[in-house]
Amino acid sequence: MKLYMSPASPFVRKVLVVLHETDQADAVELVPVSVTALNPSDALIPKNPLSKIPALERDDGPTIYDSRVICAYLDDLSGGRLYRQGPGKWDQLTLEATADGLLDAAVLMVYEGRVRPEDMQFAPWVEAQWAKVDRALTALESRWIPHLSGPIDIGQVAVGCALGYLDFRHADRGWRTGRPALAAWYDGFSARSSMRATAPQG
């Protein structure tokens, strides 16, 4: 299998963490791709018409894409350890969605500064994206700590990668302030070998 990826993408990192946690890292070839909304990749478009990463080219079927789809597929291949069934299933999927939504907003903030010309950038829009991030962080601190403290699952992986991205791209925003339980959880989770092996670059 081939994973089309960028080492700076937090959504790619989710997939990489899952590969490490399920002992499949050596089964996938990493194919770096440079892509933005304004510069789609000619190499990636035949694999993913949206020209977005991550995208996983399989040996036995069409390329699949979106980090949630890829993570679920890889976990299924490994016997299914990160996606709970029965009680807690919908909680973990909502936790993953919360982390991914946080990431969507945080990535859009970066794109505003990197892709738009300076005279077209809109500061209130950037702050509106951060407001989404802030609300998600508050929900994690107030509502989700008990779940984060349980056995590792895809919700925890998603949250860990989201918080890592905030440190990587938005460290000046100080997401830990007023969130001691979430900060303490992340300090422990980020020490996992899968997280150390996939630290963002670029």
ABEGO torsion letter per residue (X at the ends): XBBBBBAABAAAAAAAAAAAAAGAAAABBBBBBBBBAABBBAAAAAABAAGBOBBBBBAAEBBBBEAAAAAAAAAAAAGGAABBBEBGAAAAAAAAAAAAAAAAAAAAAAAAAAABBAAABBAAAAAAAAAAAAAAAAAAAAAAAAAAABBBBAAAAAAAAAAAAAAAAAAAAGAABGBAAAAAAAAAAAABAAAAAABBBX
